[in-house]
């Protein structure tokens, strides 16, 4: 199954399985990872089930020396030239959301 076709919970479970496999590949126990990440063993267990906080996931990536993979996970998002021209050089602070056909579109600052 293609990842785009999976539910968010299924993707989280897949990420958890990848954490577990990375830990096993590093020949580390959950306690070893927990100690290096500064989290509890239960937090590692939850992450391996695809449940946990983003900060814990990042701590585990760090403990497994995988933080460089974050660039692959979510690369830096550049502002498109079209968006930049609409904003007249200012940085966008929030999304405008869906607009009905009769509304005027104004840039959000």
C-alpha positions as CSV (number, residue, x, y, z in Angstrom):
1,X,0.0,0.0,0.0
2,X,1.2,3.5,-0.9
3,X,1.9,5.8,2.1
4,X,-0.5,8.4,0.6
5,X,-3.3,5.9,0.8
6,X,-2.7,5.2,4.5
7,X,-4.6,6.7,7.4
8,X,-2.6,8.9,9.8
9,X,-2.7,6.2,12.5
10,X,-1.3,3.7,10.1
11,X,1.5,6.0,9.1
12,X,2.3,6.6,12.8
13,X,2.5,2.9,13.3
14,X,4.8,2.5,10.4
15,X,7.0,5.3,11.8
16,X,7.0,3.4,15.2
17,X,8.1,0.2,13.4
18,X,10.9,2.1,11.8
19,X,12.0,3.5,15.2
20,X,12.0,0.0,16.6
21,X,14.0,-1.4,13.6
22,X,16.6,1.4,13.9
23,X,17.0,0.7,17.6
24,X,17.5,-3.0,16.9
25,X,19.9,-2.3,14.1
26,X,21.9,-0.2,16.6
27,X,21.8,-3.1,19.0
28,X,20.2,-1.0,21.7
29,X,17.5,-1.9,24.3
30,X,14.6,0.4,24.9
31,X,16.2,1.3,28.2
32,X,19.5,2.3,26.4
33,X,17.6,4.5,24.0
34,X,15.5,6.0,26.9
35,X,18.6,6.8,28.9
36,X,20.4,8.5,25.9
37,X,17.2,10.3,24.9
38,X,16.4,11.5,28.4
39,X,12.9,10.0,28.3
40,X,11.3,7.0,30.0
41,X,11.3,3.5,28.7
42,X,7.5,3.8,28.4
43,X,8.0,6.8,26.1
44,X,10.2,4.7,23.8
45,X,7.7,1.9,23.9
46,X,4.9,4.3,23.0
47,X,7.0,5.8,20.1
48,X,7.6,2.3,18.8
49,X,3.8,1.8,18.7
50,X,3.4,5.1,16.8
51,X,2.1,7.0,19.8
52,X,4.0,9.8,21.4
53,X,5.0,13.4,21.4
54,X,7.0,15.0,18.7
55,X,9.7,16.0,21.2
56,X,10.1,12.4,22.2
57,X,10.4,11.3,18.6
58,X,13.1,13.8,18.0
59,X,14.9,12.8,21.2
60,X,14.8,9.1,20.1
61,X,16.2,10.1,16.6
62,X,19.0,11.9,18.4
63,X,19.8,8.9,20.6
64,X,19.9,6.7,17.5
65,X,22.1,9.2,15.6
66,X,19.3,9.7,13.0
67,X,18.6,13.5,13.3
68,X,20.1,14.0,9.9
69,X,17.1,12.1,8.5
70,X,14.8,15.0,9.6
71,X,15.8,16.9,6.4
72,X,14.4,13.9,4.4
73,X,11.3,13.7,6.6
74,X,10.3,17.4,6.2
75,X,12.6,19.5,4.1
76,X,12.8,23.3,4.6
77,X,9.8,24.9,2.9
78,X,10.7,27.8,0.7
79,X,8.2,30.6,-0.1
80,X,7.0,30.3,-3.7
81,X,7.8,33.2,-6.0
82,X,4.0,33.7,-6.6
83,X,3.4,33.8,-2.8
84,X,6.3,36.2,-2.3
85,X,4.9,38.6,-4.9
86,X,1.5,38.6,-3.3
87,X,3.1,39.3,0.1
88,X,5.3,42.1,-1.4
89,X,8.4,40.8,0.4
90,X,6.8,40.2,3.8
91,X,6.7,36.8,5.5
92,X,3.4,35.1,5.7
93,X,2.2,34.5,9.3
94,X,-0.9,32.4,8.8
95,X,-3.1,30.7,6.2
96,X,-6.1,32.4,4.9
97,X,-8.2,29.2,4.5
98,X,-11.0,28.5,2.0
99,X,-12.7,31.5,0.5
100,X,-16.1,31.7,-1.2
101,X,-16.1,32.9,-4.8
102,X,-17.5,36.4,-3.9
103,X,-14.8,37.3,-1.3
104,X,-11.9,39.5,-2.1
105,X,-8.5,37.9,-1.5
106,X,-6.3,40.0,0.7
107,X,-2.8,38.9,1.9
108,X,-2.6,37.7,5.5
109,X,0.2,39.2,7.6
